[in-house]
């Protein structure tokens, strides 16, 4: 028997239970699913399938509210796209001299106040005209009218792979609640004179734990 | 999509029955990326004696449930039978788009009924 869910209070209650204030509208067609999110889903799904009925009880090898693929506590992982990309002027493929700065903006309004962040990982992809001997240095500062203090500096040996920078504890106090949006100014400078690189993609991988939904591991019954 | 209950309204002894939730059927397939659905299952069945005496997997039944089943056998009008409810549940994870165009992986505890018991 098939039973389509009637819209109305039942569906609203189920959405509420799923932590969704309302059913998201149709999928944003332009948004491909990032590979990191598929990897995390498949890893979790595989574990849950293995921990299912008539096998080892879930508590034995699957820690509830822990993101195994990232090694941090959490029950919600969000891949947040950079809103600032649309407003950035097109850059020359390679420029010498003073390298540009970029402003990235992450809309975090979907995060509920009760959620505790356990990881906020900046993921950046750059395009560079050429490799540079000494590598690069990434700096991250709060964006605003007057340039804020640099919150994070990180050596970047190569631009061939995504550049990842953990913001929690640097650009974001660990026990602070999640801001409604995060605006940062990024700069990438070559250590030796070289052409500047171009920022081709920025995103934020945010892991949070909602303590209301994560009960402690159920003890196997004696 | 549910397994039809057999043998009248209670459908035999208390046990987990198949219930597949298809996100397409509930109209969520456009924003739920994966899975396409999942086996939620549900509990149904009688908790009269002797069913109330044994739990799945050989675990001892709850004394209170046995007492209630005994009471019901001795004096049906006194107290109802114990209820057939989930005794062990599993989580699932759902990958979906939210209204801010984020791709979200959310872990939900207690979504799949693995075992039922009389309580």
Contacts between the chains, C-beta under 8 A, distances in Angstrom:
chain1	res1	chain2	res2	distance
A	1	B	1	7.0
A	1	B	2	5.9
A	1	B	4	6.8
A	2	B	1	5.9
A	2	B	25	6.0
A	3	B	2	7.6
A	3	B	25	7.5
A	4	B	25	5.5
A	4	B	26	6.8
A	4	B	27	7.2
A	5	B	25	7.4
A	5	B	26	4.2
A	5	B	27	7.2
A	11	B	26	7.3
A	18	B	94	7.6
A	18	B	106	7.5
A	18	B	108	6.9
A	19	B	106	6.6
A	20	B	98	7.2
A	22	B	99	7.5
A	23	B	27	8.0
A	23	B	28	6.7
A	23	B	31	7.3
A	24	B	31	4.3
A	24	B	96	7.0
A	24	B	97	5.7
A	24	B	98	5.4
A	24	B	99	4.8
A	25	B	31	7.3
A	25	B	99	6.7
A	26	B	30	4.5
A	26	B	31	6.6
A	27	B	30	5.3
A	27	B	31	5.2
A	27	B	33	7.5
A	27	B	97	4.8
A	28	B	97	6.1
A	28	B	101	4.8
A	31	B	97	6.7
A	31	B	101	5.7
A	31	B	103	7.0
A	33	B	33	5.7
A	33	B	95	7.2
A	33	B	103	5.6
A	34	B	103	6.1
A	37	B	95	6.2
A	37	B	103	4.9
A	37	B	105	5.8
A	38	B	95	7.6
A	40	B	105	5.3
A	41	B	33	7.9
A	41	B	34	5.9
A	41	B	93	6.1
A	41	B	95	4.4
A	41	B	105	5.4
A	44	B	93	4.2
A	44	B	105	7.2
A	44	B	107	6.7
A	45	B	34	7.5
A	45	B	35	6.9
A	45	B	92	7.8
A	45	B	93	5.9
A	48	B	90	6.3
A	48	B	91	5.9
A	48	B	92	5.9
A	48	B	93	6.5
A	51	B	90	6.4
A	52	B	90	5.5
A	52	B	112	6.9
A	52	B	114	6.7
A	53	B	16	7.7
A	53	B	88	7.8
A	53	B	90	7.2
A	53	B	112	7.8
A	53	B	114	3.9
A	53	B	115	7.0
A	54	B	114	7.8
A	57	B	88	7.0
A	58	B	90	5.2
A	58	B	91	6.6
A	62	B	91	7.5
A	64	B	91	6.3
A	64	B	107	7.4
A	64	B	109	5.7
A	65	B	107	6.5
A	65	B	109	7.8
A	75	B	106	6.8
A	75	B	107	4.2
A	75	B	108	8.0
A	75	B	109	8.0
A	76	B	104	6.6
A	76	B	105	7.4
A	76	B	106	5.1
A	76	B	107	7.3
A	77	B	104	7.0
A	77	B	105	4.2
A	77	B	106	7.7
A	78	B	98	7.6
A	78	B	102	4.6
A	78	B	103	7.3
A	78	B	104	5.1
A	78	B	105	7.9
A	79	B	102	6.2
A	79	B	103	4.3
A	79	B	104	7.7
A	80	B	100	7.6
A	80	B	102	5.1
A	81	B	101	6.1
A	81	B	102	7.3
A	107	B	100	5.3
A	109	B	100	6.3
A	110	B	98	5.2
A	110	B	99	7.0
A	110	B	100	4.6
A	110	B	102	6.0
A	110	B	104	7.8
A	213	B	108	7.6
A	213	B	109	6.6
A	214	B	109	7.3
A	215	B	109	6.8
A	221	B	59	6.3
